[in-house]
Structures are given as structure tokens and as C-alpha cells.
């Protein structure tokens, strides 16, 4: 049975950061199938000036500030007020878990802006730039680093079949997009 994604504590993140610096990916992956590391530079490199989160769009620079902040709820609330014109509202104290908010926001960004059906090739573009690390790096991902994106597009469907283990239901959207464009 495949383990489900889990939220990390601040202590675990600090521990994993030390492993990342030493490229000790096996210690992070533990018994998981694959490890996907997404760098904040990925968000900076997005072409869109605003990032959609559900029914709202937040300026890219603001979203980067939220993801880097020690006070993400405060900044996200301000962004909703300033960027979207929502009345100022305080988040329920029970929801005030900074790490979970950041993980949820980054997960939504990756899903919508990187892995969404219209942006499937962006995954490989960001992977080639080093903004996404996949471990263990299978032959497919090694191949992706060597060849131009145009060539990769023809094998992207296979790559996302393998990435299904990492991304779950995203694969179905991508498969539909490739079928529609084939």
C-alpha cells in the first residue's frame, strides 16, 4: 500500500534540510516510492503574474512572500484584501498552522500552474532547470535532462504515467489533455 502524503513538523523540515544539503535523499524518502522536491524558485519562474488559488488570484510576488514568511496567514489574508478586494477577515485559530497553509498553497500552485493539463510540459522545463528534484532519478528523468523539451513532449505521456505514483489524480487530467491534442 502506497503511503499517503503527510505534513511535516518544523523539526522534521529542519532535519530534512540538513539531508538535502548533503544530498542524502534516501533518508528523506524512507520507504516511499519517489521523492519530489520542489524549490521556491519554481514559483518565481512561473510566467503568470498572478497565481490562482481556488476562486482567487494572488500576485506572484505576494505568494512567494507568503511561502517564505513566518506569518503566512497574516500575509495571505492581506493579499486577499489587497489583491482581491475581500473584506479583511481573521483566520480561525484552529486553522492557524503555518506549515500546513504553506504546504496547501504550494500544492495548489504545483497542481494548477505546473502539472495542470495545459501546463504538463512545464514539469519537464522546471525539472531541467533544477527546480524539481526527483529521487531516485529513473532512466526516464535522466533522459528528460538530456533532450530538448520538444523531443520530450512526445514521451511526456509515459513520463506522467510514472509520475502518477507521485501526483495521484493529476495523471487523469494530463492524459485527457494529450488525448485531446493527439
Secondary structure, 3 states (H helix, E strand, C coil): CCCCCCCCCHHHHHHHHHHHHCCCHHHHHCCCCCEEEECCHHHHCCCCCEEEECCEEEEHHHHHHHHHCCCHHHHHHHHHHHHHCCCCCCCCHHHCCHHHHHHHHHHHHHHHHHCCHHHHHHHHHHHHHCCEEEECCCHHHHHHHHCCHHHHHCCHHHHHHHHHHHHCCHHHHHHHHHHHHC
